[in-house]
Amino acid sequence: MLAHRSFWGPELVIARRPGGQGRFSVTLAGGDYRGTAGVRVAADAQLLLRPGDRSSPGPYGGLGLAFFGAEGERGAGYLTALVGVEAAPGRRRGWYAELGLGGGVRLSLGRRFRRFPPWW
């Protein structure tokens, strides 16, 4: 059964891996919430269990904060938790799948690209 209220839309994630097993990410999603425009902004700290694996999927988890707002609705902030898996975390690109909780259930499927210079 689907939720009584759902939010559907694309998201853009920008993440930084300063080294080791940690990663910080900021997510911006826009879409449809009960027929009106909605937005979700989130920031997470994540732990990658196999960050250098170049051949098999690697699991990760994280905690963070999110804000959700929609036209004609009162905005709300949430504590979030997530678990996910990404293809070959040590490679420059691959897919990812993520399940999150915080103000509801969130499912994300996407493609990851790394195109920044190594000094950044």
Backbone bond lengths (Angstrom), bond angles and torsions (degrees), N, CA, C in turn:
res aa  C-N    CA-C-N  psi(-1)  N-CA   C-N-CA  omega(-1)  CA-C   N-CA-C  phi
1 M - - - 1.437 - - 1.531 108.45 -
2 L 1.317 116.33 137.40 1.461 121.22 178.43 1.521 110.46 -85.46
3 A 1.301 116.38 161.11 1.458 122.39 -179.80 1.529 110.66 -66.17
4 H 1.320 115.72 158.46 1.464 120.79 176.84 1.517 110.82 -67.69
5 R 1.306 116.97 -32.20 1.461 122.88 177.58 1.513 108.04 -126.22
6 S 1.312 117.04 127.83 1.461 119.11 -179.49 1.522 110.23 -129.75
7 F 1.312 114.71 153.82 1.453 123.47 178.35 1.521 106.87 -123.76
8 W 1.321 116.39 123.25 1.458 121.56 -178.52 1.517 108.76 -125.50
9 G 1.315 117.04 135.19 1.449 119.08 175.73 1.511 112.83 169.91
10 P 1.329 116.31 168.61 1.469 120.71 178.74 1.520 111.08 -77.46
11 E 1.330 115.17 156.21 1.462 119.83 176.70 1.518 109.74 -133.03
12 L 1.322 114.40 153.47 1.456 122.55 175.08 1.518 106.80 -118.89
13 V 1.326 116.14 128.66 1.465 121.49 -179.35 1.520 108.58 -118.94
14 I 1.316 115.90 129.42 1.458 121.64 172.87 1.520 106.27 -117.88
15 A 1.332 115.99 124.61 1.461 120.65 -175.55 1.525 110.18 -129.45
16 R 1.310 114.38 155.10 1.474 121.87 179.15 1.514 108.77 -131.43
17 R 1.327 116.27 125.51 1.466 122.12 175.15 1.519 107.83 -107.34
18 P 1.332 117.71 97.70 1.462 119.88 -177.39 1.534 113.31 -70.55
19 G 1.306 117.71 -8.96 1.461 121.05 -179.47 1.511 109.97 133.85
20 G 1.285 116.23 160.96 1.458 119.88 -179.49 1.522 111.79 69.26
21 Q 1.322 115.14 -142.12 1.452 120.43 -175.50 1.524 113.72 -98.85
22 G 1.316 119.03 0.68 1.453 121.88 -175.47 1.519 113.98 -93.37
23 R 1.330 114.95 153.56 1.462 121.75 175.42 1.526 107.54 -151.54
24 F 1.319 116.19 141.17 1.454 122.42 175.40 1.519 107.43 -115.56
25 S 1.333 117.07 137.08 1.465 119.26 -179.11 1.524 111.17 -136.26
26 V 1.323 114.65 150.42 1.463 123.54 173.42 1.519 106.31 -124.82
27 T 1.318 116.02 131.11 1.455 122.19 -176.72 1.518 110.38 -121.65
28 L 1.322 116.09 135.91 1.460 122.17 174.70 1.523 107.22 -127.16
29 A 1.323 116.23 121.96 1.466 121.38 179.45 1.524 108.88 -126.05
30 G 1.302 116.19 140.06 1.456 122.38 176.12 1.511 108.65 -130.95
31 G 1.328 116.87 145.53 1.453 117.78 -179.67 1.508 113.33 177.96
32 D 1.320 114.59 -154.09 1.453 123.04 -174.63 1.526 110.97 -101.91
33 Y 1.321 115.76 127.89 1.459 122.25 175.55 1.526 107.41 -128.14
34 R 1.305 116.69 103.85 1.471 122.61 179.86 1.523 112.28 53.23
35 G 1.319 117.06 40.09 1.450 121.86 176.95 1.517 115.45 85.07
36 T 1.335 118.23 4.23 1.461 121.33 177.63 1.531 109.47 -123.50
37 A 1.322 115.80 168.99 1.467 120.77 179.21 1.524 110.03 -74.83
38 G 1.332 116.10 134.55 1.461 121.57 178.45 1.515 110.49 -132.49
39 V 1.338 115.69 159.58 1.452 121.35 178.65 1.529 109.41 -141.68
40 R 1.330 115.79 144.75 1.470 122.00 176.17 1.522 107.49 -132.62
41 V 1.319 116.83 127.97 1.458 123.29 177.66 1.526 107.01 -122.35
42 A 1.327 117.03 131.66 1.466 120.31 -177.73 1.524 110.63 -140.93
43 A 1.316 116.22 153.43 1.459 123.79 173.41 1.526 107.66 -133.36
44 D 1.335 116.24 132.72 1.468 121.57 -175.86 1.515 111.05 -132.43
45 A 1.322 115.56 149.98 1.459 123.38 166.18 1.529 105.38 -109.81
46 Q 1.324 116.60 125.76 1.460 121.03 -173.78 1.519 111.60 -120.72
47 L 1.337 115.42 153.25 1.458 123.05 176.81 1.525 107.96 -120.20
48 L 1.324 116.79 116.99 1.460 122.44 177.40 1.521 108.45 -90.89
49 L 1.324 116.88 128.99 1.461 119.21 -176.64 1.523 112.91 -79.80
50 R 1.331 117.82 -30.61 1.470 121.74 177.02 1.529 109.02 -134.77
51 P 1.333 118.39 71.94 1.464 121.06 -171.39 1.529 115.40 -66.32
52 G 1.299 118.81 -25.13 1.463 120.69 -176.97 1.506 114.63 -98.11
53 D 1.326 118.65 1.13 1.468 121.61 -177.50 1.523 110.06 -64.40
54 R 1.340 116.50 125.34 1.464 120.82 -176.97 1.516 112.91 -108.82
55 S 1.350 118.03 2.09 1.461 118.67 -175.87 1.523 114.60 -127.52
56 S 1.307 118.98 -20.14 1.469 119.37 -178.00 1.529 110.39 -132.79
57 P 1.325 117.06 161.00 1.466 120.66 -179.78 1.525 112.36 -60.90
58 G 1.326 115.67 146.85 1.454 121.94 179.93 1.516 111.28 -122.88
59 P 1.336 117.74 129.18 1.463 120.86 178.79 1.530 111.75 -80.59
60 Y 1.330 116.22 157.04 1.456 122.14 175.68 1.519 109.71 -152.07
61 G 1.308 116.15 164.42 1.458 122.39 177.28 1.513 108.69 -145.06
62 G 1.331 116.37 164.50 1.452 118.66 -178.91 1.512 113.59 -164.20
63 L 1.320 114.29 166.46 1.464 123.57 176.40 1.522 107.98 -132.21
64 G 1.338 116.16 150.22 1.449 117.66 -179.65 1.518 113.58 -171.20
65 L 1.328 113.76 -163.04 1.458 123.41 179.45 1.521 108.53 -128.76
66 A 1.342 116.56 147.33 1.462 120.94 177.94 1.521 109.89 -141.49
67 F 1.327 114.83 152.80 1.458 122.46 173.68 1.511 107.47 -126.83
68 F 1.332 116.15 135.79 1.455 121.39 176.91 1.513 109.27 -127.56
69 G 1.321 116.45 137.03 1.449 121.55 177.23 1.517 109.97 -147.49
70 A 1.316 116.09 153.42 1.458 121.40 178.56 1.516 109.29 -145.91
71 E 1.307 115.55 156.26 1.454 122.05 179.13 1.532 109.60 -59.34
72 G 1.329 116.01 125.20 1.456 120.64 179.65 1.520 114.80 79.98
73 E 1.330 117.51 4.10 1.465 122.31 -179.47 1.526 109.13 -120.85
74 R 1.297 116.18 152.87 1.463 121.06 175.23 1.529 108.64 -79.67
75 G 1.328 117.63 132.14 1.455 121.78 179.73 1.519 111.36 -71.24
76 A 1.326 115.89 160.95 1.459 120.58 -178.91 1.523 110.21 -147.97
77 G 1.327 116.42 147.22 1.457 123.16 176.15 1.525 109.97 -106.65
78 Y 1.330 116.39 150.10 1.461 121.44 -176.15 1.524 111.29 -141.42
79 L 1.317 116.50 148.75 1.460 122.57 163.77 1.520 106.09 -82.08
80 T 1.319 117.48 140.95 1.461 119.95 -176.74 1.528 111.41 -126.12
81 A 1.314 114.85 156.05 1.457 123.32 172.87 1.526 106.52 -138.74
82 L 1.326 116.66 144.84 1.458 119.37 -179.50 1.516 110.87 -145.63
83 V 1.323 115.16 154.34 1.459 123.73 170.01 1.519 106.46 -132.21
84 G 1.315 115.95 147.25 1.454 118.75 -178.95 1.505 111.67 -158.60
85 V 1.315 114.06 174.16 1.454 121.97 176.00 1.529 106.44 -141.53
86 E 1.336 115.63 139.76 1.463 119.98 177.19 1.516 109.36 -131.95
87 A 1.325 115.00 148.34 1.460 120.73 -179.68 1.517 109.57 -72.69
88 A 1.310 117.11 126.13 1.468 124.04 173.16 1.528 112.43 41.15
89 P 1.336 118.49 74.53 1.461 121.66 -176.78 1.528 114.88 -57.51
90 G 1.313 118.73 -22.00 1.455 121.46 179.96 1.522 114.03 -83.36
91 R 1.318 117.76 -6.95 1.473 120.99 179.24 1.519 111.17 -90.79
92 R 1.325 116.02 169.05 1.461 121.61 -176.29 1.520 113.54 -76.89
93 R 1.330 118.84 -21.07 1.469 120.22 178.40 1.519 110.76 -151.48
94 G 1.328 115.09 160.39 1.456 121.14 179.83 1.518 110.34 170.12
95 W 1.306 116.59 -178.41 1.465 122.10 179.82 1.515 109.93 -96.25
96 Y 1.329 115.99 165.32 1.458 120.85 172.69 1.527 109.82 -147.52
97 A 1.319 115.45 154.33 1.463 123.12 175.20 1.522 106.62 -136.31
98 E 1.334 115.97 135.97 1.463 120.53 -172.52 1.517 110.15 -140.91
99 L 1.328 115.65 140.96 1.461 122.65 175.46 1.519 107.23 -123.31
100 G 1.321 116.94 124.83 1.456 120.86 -176.77 1.516 112.56 -128.54
101 L 1.332 115.26 154.90 1.458 122.73 175.42 1.514 108.66 -125.77
102 G 1.321 116.10 142.76 1.460 122.03 178.64 1.517 108.52 150.10
103 G 1.313 117.78 98.05 1.450 121.10 -174.55 1.522 111.55 77.61
104 G 1.286 117.34 13.24 1.466 123.78 -176.64 1.515 109.40 136.56
105 V 1.307 115.81 -172.70 1.459 122.23 179.04 1.522 108.20 -100.19
106 R 1.320 116.41 136.36 1.462 121.85 -179.81 1.512 109.25 -124.32
107 L 1.317 116.52 131.31 1.459 122.81 176.25 1.524 107.78 -119.86
108 S 1.326 116.96 126.66 1.468 122.08 179.04 1.516 109.39 -126.48
109 L 1.307 115.83 133.77 1.455 123.51 173.23 1.514 106.39 -127.53
110 G 1.319 117.29 135.19 1.453 117.00 -177.21 1.504 114.51 -165.65
111 R 1.315 113.45 -173.78 1.455 123.43 -179.47 1.522 108.40 -122.02
112 R 1.321 117.63 135.80 1.455 123.61 -177.12 1.527 109.28 -109.10
113 F 1.348 115.42 135.16 1.468 122.45 176.41 1.514 108.40 -130.07
114 R 1.314 116.98 141.19 1.466 121.63 172.57 1.512 107.70 -122.14
115 R 1.313 116.36 112.15 1.448 120.65 -177.61 1.518 112.36 -128.61
116 F 1.310 118.29 14.49 1.445 120.83 -177.87 1.522 110.34 -88.30
117 P 1.326 117.74 150.34 1.467 119.97 177.74 1.528 110.68 -63.50
118 P 1.328 118.37 151.99 1.459 121.65 -175.41 1.535 113.81 -61.12
119 W 1.316 118.67 -25.64 1.480 120.75 -178.72 1.506 112.35 -77.79
120 W 1.352 119.99 -13.44 1.455 121.81 -174.22 1.491 113.43 -76.06
